[in-house]
């Protein structure tokens, strides 16, 4: 094994110049580096994914474009470091493929093409776009309402193929573009003309992703809305034709669009801009307000009452306690009375409660038998058996005793 490794180390495979490989990955249309997914024609000539939907034929050999990707070159491209696309403007950063897009969206040397005219050769920083529009095209970005609602008329719809409108909203510049093209030119199988429309941000993609919009046709004569579309704003650096296949733009057939033209031949659009950042901010404010309101409700609510269930159960259990006590324990209290009587024979108090005893079973300690008076019944007499602890009688069976004899 070591011998094989030594032979491989001794074998000189040479080095490949990265610049030569990057030259092979240049798009013949936009001259930018081709990154995955890499498209090609049936003979293998490469084009980038942004230019592919607009090419009915190969720009190199005029052959038919292929739907297959070049997977081999995609694997090679992932091994390289790509220079920033703004390298001609002065950027010296070279990154791998997975970091290239992130860098270019926020590159200090970001260069924009003219957002108004496709054949204009202007390329410059964002701060130079507005002066260029005013000087070379006599165009001033139109401010729209703070609510973001815009009504646009595409004049002479049957005679033109392109409409471009530059406007300002939320402190940024946008472009609303409408194109009347054939479906085959954007990779669709429909054999008809279609109308595509889209809102783009004049600047990098990182800022464009913060905005969304809704778009619908509008019949001005009959005051009725037409087909509606909702999407996210993209950058002017990305052609809208490349977004048709992904359904990221408004698409309608020309026949459908003509049903919404007014008496002057104008195709009317209603656009509503939305700030995703502002929407998220309002959602956070609503959540915070809901939390504060819930907190106020919890603090103003009276404290819950003490648990009354155990107390109620105790009250209900009070009457049950005497019934649960065995009757055999009651004579213990009564048996304590003779000891008290024997200690003080002449001061025996008359009980307030009664104990029913038959007259024939009542004996007098002095040897005489007393008759019950009319004011006191025999219940006031204490049985003789209670004065002599040693005597036995059938009255020694447990009887409920008086409740006030316990303190004696």
C-alpha positions in Angstrom: 0.0 0.0 0.0 2.8 2.4 0.9 4.5 1.5 -2.4 1.3 2.5 -4.4 1.0 5.8 -2.5 4.7 6.5 -3.2 4.2 5.9 -6.9 1.2 8.1 -7.0 3.1 10.9 -5.2 5.9 10.5 -7.8 3.5 10.8 -10.7 3.3 14.4 -11.9 -0.2 15.2 -12.9 0.4 18.9 -13.5 -1.8 21.9 -12.6 -4.8 23.4 -14.4 -5.1 27.1 -14.7 -8.3 28.2 -13.1 -8.6 31.2 -15.4 -8.7 28.8 -18.4 -11.6 26.8 -16.9 -13.5 30.0 -16.1 -13.1 31.1 -19.7 -15.0 27.9 -20.7 -17.8 28.9 -18.3 -18.5 32.3 -19.9 -22.0 32.8 -21.3 -21.8 33.8 -25.0 -24.9 36.1 -24.5 -24.3 38.1 -21.3 -20.6 37.3 -20.9 -21.1 36.5 -17.3 -19.8 33.3 -15.7 -22.2 30.3 -16.0 -23.3 28.8 -12.7 -25.5 25.8 -12.0 -28.0 24.9 -13.4 -25.9 24.9 -16.6 -28.0 24.8 -19.8 -26.7 23.7 -23.2 -27.7 23.1 -26.8 -28.0 19.7 -28.4 -24.3 20.0 -29.4 -23.1 20.9 -25.9 -22.5 24.6 -26.1 -23.2 26.2 -22.7 -25.4 29.1 -21.8 -26.5 30.5 -18.4 -29.9 29.8 -16.9 -30.9 33.5 -17.2 -30.4 33.7 -20.9 -31.7 30.2 -21.8 -35.4 31.0 -21.8 -34.9 33.7 -24.3 -32.9 31.7 -26.8 -34.9 29.8 -29.5 -31.5 28.7 -31.0 -28.0 28.3 -29.8 -26.0 31.6 -30.1 -22.9 29.7 -31.1 -24.0 27.1 -33.6 -27.7 28.0 -34.2 -28.7 24.5 -33.2 -31.8 23.6 -31.1 -31.5 24.2 -27.4 -31.6 21.1 -25.2 -33.7 20.6 -22.0 -30.9 18.5 -20.5 -28.3 20.1 -18.1 -24.6 19.6 -18.3 -24.0 17.8 -15.0 -20.3 17.3 -15.6 -19.5 21.0 -15.9 -21.7 21.7 -12.9 -19.5 19.4 -10.8 -16.4 21.2 -12.1 -17.8 24.6 -11.3 -18.3 23.6 -7.6 -14.5 23.1 -7.3 -13.6 26.6 -8.4 -13.4 30.1 -6.9 -15.3 32.6 -8.9 -14.3 36.3 -9.1 -17.0 38.8 -8.3 -19.0 39.9 -11.4 -18.0 43.5 -10.5 -14.3 42.6 -10.8 -13.9 45.0 -13.8 -15.2 47.8 -11.6 -12.5 47.2 -9.0 -13.7 44.3 -6.7 -10.9 42.0 -5.7 -13.0 39.3 -4.0 -13.0 35.7 -5.2 -15.4 33.2 -3.5 -16.7 29.7 -3.9 -19.8 29.1 -5.8 -22.1 28.9 -2.7 -20.9 32.3 -1.4 -20.7 34.2 -4.8 -24.4 35.3 -4.9 -24.4 36.5 -1.3 -21.3 38.7 -1.9 -22.6 40.2 -5.1 -25.9 41.2 -3.6 -24.1 43.5 -1.2 -20.9 44.3 -3.1 -19.6 47.8 -2.8 -18.9 47.8 -6.6 -22.4 46.9 -7.5 -23.1 48.1 -11.1 -26.6 48.5 -12.5 -27.8 48.6 -16.1 -30.2 51.3 -17.3 -33.6 50.3 -16.0 -35.5 52.3 -18.6 -34.0 51.3 -22.0 -32.7 47.8 -22.7 -30.3 48.9 -25.4 -28.7 51.6 -23.3 -25.0 51.0 -22.5 -25.1 52.6 -19.1 -23.6 50.7 -16.2 -23.1 52.5 -12.9 -23.7 52.6 -9.2 -27.2 53.1 -7.7 -26.5 56.7 -7.0 -25.8 57.4 -10.7 -29.1 55.9 -12.0 -31.4 58.8 -11.3 -29.0 61.4 -12.9 -28.6 59.2 -15.9 -32.4 58.9 -16.4 -32.9 62.6 -16.2 -30.0 63.5 -18.5 -30.1 60.8 -21.1 -33.8 59.8 -21.2 -35.6 62.8 -19.7 -37.3 60.5 -17.2 -38.0 61.4 -13.6 -39.2 58.6 -11.3 -42.9 59.2 -10.5 -43.8 59.3 -6.8 -46.9 57.2 -5.9 -49.2 57.3 -2.9 -47.8 56.3 0.5 -50.4 53.5 0.6 -48.6 51.9 -2.4 -51.6 51.8 -4.7 -50.8 52.5 -8.4 -53.1 52.6 -11.4 -51.2 52.2 -14.7 -52.5 52.4 -18.3 -50.5 50.5 -21.0 -51.4 52.8 -24.0 -51.8 51.5 -27.5 -51.8 47.9 -26.4 -52.5 46.5 -29.8 -49.5 48.4 -31.4 -46.7 48.1 -28.9 -44.7 45.2 -27.3 -43.0 46.9 -24.3 -44.1 49.3 -21.6 -41.7 50.6 -18.9 -42.7 52.7 -15.9 -40.2 54.0 -13.3 -41.7 55.1 -9.9 -40.6 55.8 -6.3 -42.2 54.4 -3.2 -41.0 53.9 0.4 -37.8 55.8 -0.4 -36.7 53.3 -3.1 -37.0 53.2 -6.9 -38.9 50.5 -8.8 -39.7 49.5 -12.3 -43.0 48.2 -13.6 -42.4 46.4 -16.9 -45.0 44.9 -19.3 -44.1 42.8 -22.4 -46.2 41.4 -25.2 -44.2 38.3 -26.5 -44.8 34.9 -27.9 -44.9 32.0 -25.5 -42.2 30.0 -27.2 -39.6 32.7 -26.5 -39.9 32.1 -22.8 -39.9 28.3 -22.9 -43.7 27.8 -22.8 -45.4 25.3 -25.1 -48.4 27.6 -25.7 -48.7 28.5 -29.3 -50.0 32.0 -28.7 -48.9 35.5 -27.6 -48.8 36.2 -24.0 -48.6 39.3 -21.8 -46.1 39.3 -18.9 -45.8 41.9 -16.2 -43.6 42.3 -13.2 -42.4 44.8 -10.6 -38.7 45.0 -10.1 -36.5 46.9 -7.6 -33.8 49.1 -9.1 -30.9 47.8 -7.0 -29.5 44.6 -5.5 -31.6 41.4 -4.8 -31.0 41.8 -1.0 -33.2 44.9 -1.0 -35.7 43.6 -3.5 -36.6 40.7 -1.3 -38.1 43.1 1.3 -41.0 44.0 -1.0 -44.0 42.3 -2.5 -46.9 43.3 -4.7 -50.3 42.4 -6.0 -51.3 42.9 -9.6 -54.6 42.6 -11.5 -56.2 43.7 -14.7 -59.0 46.2 -14.5 -61.9 46.9 -17.0 -62.3 50.6 -16.7 -65.5 50.7 -18.8 -67.4 48.1 -16.8 -65.6 48.7 -13.5 -64.7 45.1 -12.9 -61.4 43.5 -11.9 -59.7 40.8 -13.9 -57.1 38.1 -13.2 -55.0 38.8 -10.1 -51.4 37.9 -9.3 -49.4 38.2 -6.1 -45.6 37.9 -6.1 -42.3 39.1 -4.6 -40.3 41.9 -6.1 -37.1 40.9 -7.9 -34.1 43.0 -9.0 -33.7 44.7 -12.3 -30.5 42.6 -12.6 -32.6 39.5 -13.4 -34.5 39.4 -16.7 -38.2 38.9 -16.2 -38.3 36.3 -19.1 -36.2 34.0 -16.9 -38.9 34.1 -14.2 -41.9 33.1 -16.4 -41.2 29.4 -16.1 -41.1 29.6 -12.3 -44.4 31.5 -12.3 -42.9 34.5 -10.5 -44.5 37.1 -12.8 -48.0 37.9 -14.1 -48.9 35.9 -17.2 -52.0 36.2 -19.3 -52.8 35.4 -22.9 -53.3 38.3 -25.3 -56.9 37.3 -25.9 -57.6 37.5 -22.2 -55.9 40.9 -22.0 -57.9 42.4 -24.8 -61.1 41.7 -22.9 -59.9 44.3 -20.3 -58.8 47.1 -22.7 -61.0 50.2 -22.5 -62.5 52.2 -25.4 -59.2 54.0 -26.0 -57.2 50.7 -26.5 -55.5 50.9 -23.1 -54.8 47.9 -21.0 -55.3 48.9 -17.3 -53.5 47.5 -14.3 -54.0 48.0 -10.6 -50.8 47.6 -8.5 -50.6 47.5 -4.8 -47.1 47.6 -3.3 -46.4 46.0 0.1 -43.4 46.2 2.4 -42.6 42.9 3.9 -40.4 44.5 6.5 -43.2 46.9 7.5 -45.6 43.9 7.6 -43.4 42.0 9.9 -43.0 45.1 12.1 -46.8 45.5 12.4 -47.1 41.8 13.2 -44.6 42.2 16.0 -46.4 45.3 17.3 -49.7 43.4 17.3 -48.1 40.5 19.3 -46.5 43.0 21.7 -49.8 44.8 22.2 -51.7 41.5 22.7 -49.1 40.5 25.3 -49.5 43.8 27.2 -53.3 43.6 27.1 -53.1 40.0 28.4 -50.8 41.2 31.2 -53.2 44.0 32.2 -56.0 41.5 32.3 -54.1 39.1 34.5 -53.1 41.9 37.0 -56.6 43.5 37.2 -58.3 40.1 37.8 -59.2 39.6 41.5 -57.3 36.9 43.3 -59.0 33.5 43.3 -61.0 32.7 46.5 -59.6 30.3 49.0 -60.5 26.7 48.5 -63.8 26.2 50.2 -64.3 22.6 49.4 -62.3 21.2 52.3 -64.1 23.4 54.8 -67.5 22.4 53.4 -66.5 18.8 53.7 -65.6 19.4 57.4 -68.9 21.0 58.2 -70.8 18.2 56.5 -68.8 15.6 58.5 -69.6 17.1 61.9 -73.1 15.5 62.2 -71.7 12.2 61.2 -69.0 12.0 63.9 -71.4 11.1 66.8 -73.0 8.4 64.7 -69.6 6.9 63.9 -68.6 6.8 67.7 -69.3 3.3 69.2 -71.9 3.3 71.9 -69.7 1.2 74.1 -67.6 4.3 74.9 -70.5 6.3 76.4 -70.8 4.4 79.7 -67.2 5.4 80.5 -68.5 8.9 81.0 -71.5 7.8 83.0 -69.5 5.5 85.2 -67.5 8.4 86.5 -70.6 9.9 88.1 -71.0 7.4 91.1 -67.4 8.3 92.2 -68.3 11.9 92.3 -71.6 11.1 94.2 -69.9 8.9 96.7 -67.3 11.6 97.4 -70.0 14.2 98.0 -73.2 12.3 98.9 -75.2 15.3 100.0 -74.4 17.7 97.2 -75.5 15.7 94.2 -76.9 18.1 91.6 -80.1 17.4 89.9 -79.4 16.5 86.2 -80.8 18.7 83.6 -81.3 15.9 81.1 -83.4 12.8 81.8 -82.5 9.1 82.0 -85.7 6.9 81.8 -85.7 4.3 84.6 -88.7 2.1 85.6 -90.1 3.0 89.2 -89.9 -0.6 90.3 -86.2 -0.7 89.7 -85.4 2.5 91.7 -84.1 2.1 95.3 -83.6 4.6 98.0 -80.3 4.5 99.8 -82.0 5.4 103.1 -84.3 2.3 102.9 -87.5 4.2 102.0 -89.3 4.3 98.7 -90.2 7.8 97.5 -93.1 8.4 95.1 -92.6 10.7 92.1 -94.1 14.1 92.5 -96.2 15.8 90.0 -93.5 18.3 89.1 -90.6 15.7 88.7 -91.0 12.4 86.9 -89.1 9.2 87.7 -86.6 10.4 85.1 -85.0 12.6 87.8 -84.1 9.7 90.1 -80.7 8.2 89.7 -80.7 4.4 89.7 -79.5 2.6 92.8 -77.1 0.6 90.8 -75.1 3.7 90.1 -74.5 4.4 93.9 -73.0 0.9 94.5 -70.3 -0.1 92.0 -70.2 -3.6 93.4 -73.9 -4.4 92.8 -74.9 -5.9 89.5 -78.1 -5.0 87.7 -79.5 -5.4 84.2 -79.4 -1.6 83.9 -75.6 -1.8 83.4 -76.2 -2.1 79.7 -74.7 0.9 77.8 -77.0 3.9 77.8 -76.4 7.4 76.4 -75.3 9.6 79.3 -76.0 13.3 79.9 -73.9 15.7 77.9 -73.2 18.0 81.0 -71.9 15.2 83.3 -68.5 15.1 81.6 -67.1 18.1 83.5 -67.9 16.3 86.9 
